[in-house]
Amino acid sequence: MLQSPQRVSLNEERESHRSHFTRKPLSIRLMRKMARVIPGNRLRNYIYLGLIAAPRNLIRQYLLGFYRIELVYSALREAKRLCAGRLTILEFGTAQGYAFTKMLYAIRYLSMEDRVIAHTFDSFEGMPPPSHQGDRDLVGDDTWYEGQFGGGYDELRAYCQHNYPRTHAIHKGFFETTITPAFLNTLRNEPPILIWIDCDFYSSTRVVFERLLPYIPSGCIVYFDDYELLNFGSRFTGEARFVAEINSGLFGKNIELVLDKKLTFDSSRVYRFVRTGEGPRYKLREGIRSTDTTNRRLDESNDSLLP
């Protein structure tokens, strides 16, 4: 059957439209052309994995991946721009003090030694034994053991006292005894801008936050170092379990941990603490409006260089 010129034209338009949206990306088309001149599936696979997949994964990891020390600088720069008064960084889980000394250097580098003090809390005896089902590895049955990640308290104390005498405080002991009412009271005048959780266990994370929650201002950055390490970030275990409990209302219907996609990159480790109603607030610098702390994020989300 002959088709009318109008029908032929319509069919051609549809095919053109379909091919426009189904055409493979240039990279796929180039790889297909390469495959035609490379003999054997084994050699093709070897070349693909070694020359294409491996470099691509390396670039993704090092250029697009999350690097936790950058977060320290981001938190400090934000606080320097927006906040007035004295501020704190709180780290829970010190071990040998690698991250803690990086925090102290960042405070100095950004010339904030007169405004920010970093506190770190650890028993320096290594991991306690698991005390809750939420502390256990459900995939490989490879739960952390008692005494793992022990730290060098004396060496760290001497190093910090020599290099950063004004900006550090080391609290030795278990969280139940070192997060004291006297310490918590200091947070009223020196609120935390960054809470760094490296507790590994769900039970330890919960002990920390049960004490801290009334003193955390809205907008505070909360970092969970081991969020994805235990059971792939399952809501049943580890630090991820505590985040899920907060957001389910277990600790109050007026608080939430909001994933900060701008700071967390390809991970799920960085959150903003948000509270409705009465509660601690940061003292803003003169000339900074309370709406500036949120409007700046809206401005930055407009990626276009054009109006």
C-alpha positions in Angstrom: 0.0 0.0 0.0 1.3 3.4 -0.9 1.4 6.0 1.8 0.5 9.6 1.3 3.4 12.1 1.3 1.9 13.6 4.5 2.1 10.2 6.3 5.6 9.5 5.1 6.7 13.0 6.3 5.1 12.3 9.7 6.8 8.9 10.1 10.2 10.4 9.2 9.7 13.1 11.8 8.9 10.5 14.5 11.9 8.4 13.6 14.1 11.5 13.7 12.6 12.5 17.1 13.1 9.0 18.4 16.7 8.7 17.2 17.5 12.0 18.8 16.6 10.8 22.2 17.9 7.2 21.9 21.3 8.1 20.4 24.1 6.8 22.6 26.6 9.2 24.2 29.8 9.9 22.4 31.9 7.9 24.9 29.8 4.8 24.3 30.0 5.1 20.5 33.8 5.5 20.7 34.1 2.4 22.9 32.0 0.4 20.5 34.2 1.5 17.6 37.3 0.5 19.6 35.7 -2.9 20.3 35.4 -3.7 16.6 39.2 -3.5 16.1 40.2 -5.3 19.3 40.1 -9.1 18.9 38.6 -11.2 21.6 36.3 -10.5 24.5 38.9 -11.1 27.1 41.3 -8.5 25.7 38.5 -6.0 25.3 37.5 -6.5 28.9 41.1 -6.2 30.1 41.6 -2.9 28.2 38.3 -1.5 29.4 38.9 -2.3 33.1 42.5 -1.1 33.0 42.4 1.9 30.8 38.8 3.3 31.2 37.2 2.0 34.4 40.2 2.3 36.7 41.1 5.9 35.8 37.4 6.9 35.9 37.0 5.5 39.4 40.2 7.2 40.5 39.0 10.5 39.3 35.6 10.1 40.9 37.2 9.2 44.2 39.8 12.0 44.4 38.1 14.8 42.6 34.4 14.2 43.5 34.7 12.3 46.8 34.2 13.6 50.3 37.3 14.6 52.2 36.5 15.2 55.9 39.2 17.8 56.7 37.8 20.2 54.1 34.6 20.2 56.3 36.5 21.7 59.2 37.6 24.7 57.0 34.0 25.1 55.6 32.6 25.2 59.1 35.1 27.7 60.4 34.8 30.0 57.3 31.0 30.0 57.6 31.2 30.8 61.3 33.8 33.6 60.7 31.5 35.2 58.2 28.2 34.9 60.1 28.7 34.5 63.8 29.8 36.8 66.6 31.3 35.8 70.0 33.3 32.7 71.0 32.6 29.3 69.5 33.6 25.7 69.9 34.3 22.6 67.9 33.5 19.3 69.7 35.1 16.0 68.8 34.0 12.7 70.3 36.4 9.9 69.7 40.1 11.0 69.4 42.3 8.0 69.1 45.7 9.2 68.1 44.5 12.8 67.5 44.9 13.0 63.7 41.6 14.9 63.0 41.9 16.9 66.2 45.3 18.4 65.4 44.0 19.2 61.9 41.2 21.1 63.5 43.7 23.1 65.7 45.8 23.9 62.6 42.7 25.1 60.7 41.7 27.4 63.6 45.2 29.0 63.4 45.3 29.1 59.6 42.1 31.0 59.5 43.2 33.4 62.3 40.4 32.4 64.7 42.5 31.5 67.7 40.9 34.3 69.7 37.4 33.0 69.0 37.4 29.2 68.7 38.4 26.4 71.0 38.3 22.8 70.1 37.4 20.1 72.7 38.1 16.4 72.2 36.7 13.6 74.3 38.1 10.1 74.6 39.0 7.4 77.1 42.2 6.8 75.3 41.8 3.2 76.3 40.4 2.1 72.9 36.9 0.9 72.1 34.6 -0.3 74.9 32.9 -3.6 74.5 29.7 -3.5 72.5 26.7 -2.9 74.8 23.8 -2.8 72.4 22.5 -4.7 69.3 23.0 -1.4 67.4 26.7 -1.7 67.9 27.1 -5.0 66.0 28.2 -5.8 62.4 25.2 -7.6 60.8 27.0 -8.3 57.5 30.5 -9.7 58.3 30.2 -10.4 62.0 33.3 -8.3 62.4 32.3 -6.1 65.3 35.0 -3.8 66.7 36.8 -5.4 69.7 37.5 -4.0 73.1 40.7 -1.9 73.2 40.7 -1.2 69.4 41.8 2.4 68.4 43.6 3.1 71.6 45.2 6.6 71.8 48.3 8.2 73.1 47.0 10.7 75.6 50.3 11.9 77.0 51.9 12.4 73.6 48.8 14.2 72.2 48.5 16.5 75.3 52.2 17.4 75.1 52.0 18.1 71.3 48.9 20.3 71.7 50.2 22.2 74.7 53.4 23.0 72.8 51.8 23.9 69.5 48.3 25.1 70.3 48.2 26.1 73.9 45.2 28.5 73.6 42.8 26.6 71.4 42.5 23.0 72.7 41.0 21.1 75.6 41.4 17.3 76.0 38.8 15.5 78.1 40.1 12.1 79.1 37.6 9.5 80.3 34.3 7.9 79.1 31.6 10.2 77.8 29.3 9.5 80.8 31.8 11.2 83.1 33.5 13.8 81.0 30.5 15.5 79.5 29.7 17.2 82.8 27.0 19.8 83.6 29.8 22.3 84.2 31.2 21.7 80.7 27.7 21.8 79.1 27.0 25.1 80.8 30.0 26.7 79.0 28.2 26.0 75.7 25.6 28.6 76.5 28.2 31.3 75.8 30.5 29.3 73.4 28.1 27.3 71.2 29.4 24.5 68.9 29.7 25.2 65.2 30.8 21.7 64.4 30.1 18.4 66.3 32.5 15.7 65.1 31.2 12.2 66.0 33.8 9.4 65.7 32.3 7.1 68.3 31.7 4.1 65.9 29.1 2.6 68.2 25.4 3.5 68.3 25.5 3.3 72.1 28.3 5.8 72.5 26.8 8.2 70.0 23.5 8.1 71.9 25.3 8.9 75.2 26.9 12.0 73.6 23.7 13.4 72.2 21.5 12.7 75.2 23.7 15.2 77.0 24.3 17.7 74.1 20.8 18.1 72.6 19.6 21.0 74.7 22.7 23.0 73.9 23.0 22.6 70.1 22.0 25.6 68.1 19.9 25.4 64.9 22.3 25.3 61.9 25.1 23.5 63.8 27.1 21.1 61.5 27.1 17.5 62.7 29.6 15.1 61.2 29.3 11.3 61.6 32.7 9.8 60.7 31.5 6.2 60.6 28.0 6.7 59.3 28.4 4.3 56.3 31.1 2.1 57.8 28.9 -0.2 59.8 26.4 -2.3 57.8 26.5 0.2 54.8 24.7 2.9 56.9 21.8 0.7 57.9 19.3 2.5 60.1 19.4 -0.5 62.5 23.0 0.1 63.7 25.8 2.5 64.4 25.7 6.3 64.0 23.1 5.9 61.2 20.7 4.4 63.7 20.9 7.5 65.9 20.2 9.8 62.9 17.2 7.7 62.1 15.9 7.9 65.7 16.4 11.6 65.8 14.4 12.1 62.6 11.7 9.7 63.7 10.9 11.9 66.7 12.3 9.6 69.4 14.2 12.5 71.0 11.5 15.2 70.4 9.2 16.2 67.6 10.9 19.6 67.2 14.4 18.5 66.2 15.8 17.1 63.0 19.1 16.2 61.4 19.0 17.4 57.8 21.5 16.0 55.3 23.6 18.9 53.9 24.2 17.9 50.3 26.5 20.8 49.6 28.9 19.7 52.3 28.6 16.0 52.2 29.5 15.4 48.5 29.1 11.7 47.7 28.7 10.6 51.4 25.9 10.8 53.9 28.0 12.0 56.8 27.3 15.7 57.2 24.0 17.1 58.7 22.6 20.3 60.0 20.9 20.3 63.3 17.5 22.1 63.1 15.2 22.9 66.0 11.8 24.6 66.0 10.5 26.7 68.9 12.7 27.8 71.8 16.3 26.8 71.9 19.9 28.0 71.5 20.7 30.3 68.6 23.9 31.7 67.3 24.7 35.4 68.0 25.1 36.8 64.5 27.6 39.5 63.5 26.5 43.0 63.3 24.8 43.7 59.9 24.0 40.0 59.4 20.3 39.2 59.3 18.9 35.9 60.5 17.6 35.2 57.0 21.1 35.6 55.6 22.1 32.3 56.9 19.5 30.6 54.7 19.3 33.0 51.8 23.0 32.6 51.1 22.3 28.9 50.3 19.5 29.8 48.0 21.8 32.3 46.2 24.5 29.7 45.8 22.1 27.1 44.5 21.5 29.2 41.3 24.3 27.8 39.2 23.5 29.9 36.1 25.9 32.8 35.3 23.0 34.4 33.5 20.1 36.3 35.1 
